[in-house]
Amino acid sequence: MLILTGARGCGKTTFLKRAILDNNLAVQGFLSLKIVENGVAVGIKLLTLPERGEIFMGVSTPDRTKPLSTGHYAFEDDVFQRVDARFATLDPNLPFILDEFGRLEMRGLAHFDLFQKVKASGLKLLVVVRKDLLEAFLECHADPEQALVLDVASGDASLETRVRAYLASGVMRP
């Protein structure tokens, strides 16, 4: 498992989107993209891979009273079931991108079941985890012998090369 990390807003998804799309990497999974209007994030959607479809996820809101709310976004009631249905069948030849494993997943909600399914499948997995959740994620969901953590904000000039090499080098775990 490759874990891509960094602080909120540091460019994890932007980096990953560029690395995958600009290099036409054969992957499956999804990227979480902000919907921005007039410079303000108003929602979130998934870019599904490899077909590059879109699934609307939710709207920006500080309201934490909804069952599937992070305090930044409130998600549509059935959206995670739609994502699970989209990935009901996994391509055994393509690595899986899960952007991102966040607070809801840490509580066993949202994309958690899909994460468990992909992890159990033995597919090569790249998961995005914010820096503030990394320690808890590693403790609960990653095998230190099998996980490689790369920080987008590290200044590592070889970061994109390392990510591309991981995703392009077959389907077995490292």
C-alpha positions as CSV (number, residue, x, y, z in Angstrom):
1,M,0.0,0.0,0.0
2,L,1.2,3.4,-0.9
3,I,0.0,6.2,1.3
4,L,0.1,9.7,-0.1
5,T,-0.2,12.3,2.7
6,G,0.1,16.0,3.4
7,A,-1.8,18.7,5.2
8,R,-5.3,19.8,4.1
9,G,-5.1,21.9,1.0
10,C,-1.5,21.1,0.2
11,G,-2.3,19.7,-3.2
12,K,-2.5,15.9,-2.7
13,T,-5.3,15.4,-5.1
14,T,-4.0,17.9,-7.6
15,F,-0.6,16.1,-7.6
16,L,-2.2,12.7,-8.0
17,K,-4.6,13.9,-10.8
18,R,-1.6,15.4,-12.7
19,A,0.5,12.2,-12.2
20,I,-2.3,9.9,-13.4
21,L,-3.9,11.9,-16.2
22,D,-0.8,13.6,-17.7
23,N,0.9,10.2,-17.8
24,N,-2.2,8.3,-18.9
25,L,-1.6,5.7,-16.1
26,A,-3.9,2.7,-16.2
27,V,-5.6,2.8,-12.8
28,Q,-9.1,2.3,-11.3
29,G,-10.6,4.1,-8.3
30,F,-11.4,7.8,-7.8
31,L,-10.1,11.3,-7.1
32,S,-12.1,13.6,-4.8
33,L,-12.3,17.0,-6.6
34,K,-13.6,20.2,-5.1
35,I,-16.3,22.1,-7.0
36,V,-15.1,25.7,-7.0
37,E,-17.2,28.7,-7.8
38,N,-15.7,32.2,-7.6
39,G,-12.7,30.9,-5.8
40,V,-14.8,29.2,-3.1
41,A,-15.3,25.4,-2.7
42,V,-19.0,24.8,-2.9
43,G,-19.1,21.0,-3.2
44,I,-17.2,17.9,-3.9
45,K,-17.4,15.3,-6.7
46,L,-15.5,12.1,-7.6
47,L,-13.6,11.6,-10.8
48,T,-13.9,7.9,-11.4
49,L,-11.1,6.0,-13.1
50,P,-10.3,4.7,-15.6
51,E,-13.4,6.0,-17.5
52,R,-13.2,9.6,-16.0
53,G,-16.8,9.7,-15.1
54,E,-18.1,12.0,-12.3
55,I,-20.2,11.3,-9.2
56,F,-21.6,14.3,-7.3
57,M,-20.9,13.8,-3.6
58,G,-22.1,16.7,-1.6
59,V,-22.1,20.4,-0.8
60,S,-19.9,22.6,1.4
61,T,-21.5,23.3,4.8
62,P,-20.3,23.8,8.4
63,D,-23.4,21.8,9.5
64,R,-22.3,18.8,11.5
65,T,-25.8,17.6,12.3
66,K,-26.2,15.4,9.2
67,P,-25.2,11.8,9.6
68,L,-22.7,12.0,6.8
69,S,-21.1,15.3,7.4
70,T,-17.5,16.2,8.1
71,G,-18.1,19.8,9.1
72,H,-16.8,20.8,5.7
73,Y,-19.1,18.8,3.4
74,A,-22.5,17.2,3.8
75,F,-22.8,14.1,1.6
76,E,-25.8,12.9,-0.4
77,D,-27.7,10.1,1.4
78,D,-27.0,7.3,-1.1
79,V,-23.8,8.5,-2.6
80,F,-21.5,6.0,-1.0
81,Q,-23.7,3.2,-2.1
82,R,-23.5,4.5,-5.6
83,V,-19.7,4.6,-5.4
84,D,-19.7,1.0,-4.0
85,A,-21.9,-0.1,-6.8
86,R,-19.6,1.5,-9.4
87,F,-16.7,-0.6,-8.0
88,A,-18.7,-3.7,-7.3
89,T,-16.3,-5.5,-9.7
90,L,-12.6,-4.7,-9.5
91,D,-10.3,-5.1,-12.4
92,P,-7.6,-7.5,-11.1
93,N,-5.0,-5.9,-13.5
94,L,-5.3,-2.3,-12.3
95,P,-4.1,-0.6,-9.1
96,F,-6.8,1.2,-7.1
97,I,-6.7,4.9,-6.1
98,L,-8.8,5.9,-3.0
99,D,-8.8,9.6,-2.6
100,E,-9.3,10.1,0.3
101,F,-9.5,8.1,3.6
102,G,-10.8,10.7,6.0
103,R,-12.7,11.2,9.2
104,L,-15.8,9.3,8.1
105,E,-13.7,6.3,7.0
106,M,-11.9,6.4,10.4
107,R,-15.3,5.9,12.0
108,G,-16.1,2.9,9.6
109,L,-18.4,5.0,7.4
110,A,-18.4,6.4,3.8
111,H,-15.7,4.7,1.7
112,F,-14.6,2.4,4.5
113,D,-16.2,-0.8,3.2
114,L,-14.8,-0.2,-0.3
115,F,-11.3,0.4,1.3
116,Q,-11.6,-3.0,3.1
117,K,-12.7,-4.7,-0.1
118,V,-9.8,-3.4,-2.1
119,K,-7.3,-4.1,0.7
120,A,-8.5,-7.7,1.0
121,S,-8.4,-8.1,-2.8
122,G,-4.6,-7.9,-2.9
123,L,-4.7,-5.2,-5.5
124,K,-2.0,-2.5,-5.4
125,L,-3.6,0.3,-3.4
126,L,-2.7,4.0,-3.3
127,V,-4.7,5.8,-0.6
128,V,-4.7,9.5,0.2
129,V,-4.7,10.2,4.0
130,R,-4.4,13.7,5.4
131,K,-1.4,14.3,7.7
132,D,-3.6,14.8,10.8
133,L,-5.1,11.3,10.4
134,L,-2.0,9.5,9.3
135,E,-0.8,8.2,12.7
136,A,-4.3,6.7,13.5
137,F,-4.6,5.3,9.9
138,L,-1.2,3.6,10.1
139,E,-2.0,2.2,13.6
140,C,-5.4,0.7,12.5
141,H,-5.3,0.1,8.8
142,A,-1.8,-0.4,7.4
143,D,0.8,-3.1,7.8
144,P,4.1,-1.2,8.4
145,E,5.9,-4.0,6.5
146,Q,3.8,-3.4,3.4
147,A,3.1,0.4,3.6
148,L,5.1,3.2,2.0
149,V,4.3,6.8,3.1
150,L,5.0,9.7,0.8
151,D,4.4,13.3,1.8
152,V,3.4,15.6,-1.0
153,A,4.8,18.6,0.9
154,S,8.2,16.9,1.5
155,G,10.0,18.7,-1.4
156,D,11.0,15.3,-2.7
157,A,11.8,15.9,-6.4
158,S,11.4,12.2,-7.1
159,L,7.9,12.0,-5.7
160,E,6.0,11.8,-9.0
161,T,8.5,9.3,-10.4
162,R,8.0,7.1,-7.3
163,V,4.2,7.3,-7.5
164,R,4.2,6.5,-11.2
165,A,6.6,3.6,-10.7
166,Y,4.5,2.2,-8.0
167,L,1.3,2.4,-10.0
168,A,2.9,1.1,-13.2
169,S,4.8,-1.8,-11.8
170,G,2.0,-4.5,-11.8
171,V,-0.6,-5.4,-9.3
172,M,1.2,-7.2,-6.5
173,R,1.7,-5.3,-3.2
174,P,5.3,-4.0,-2.6
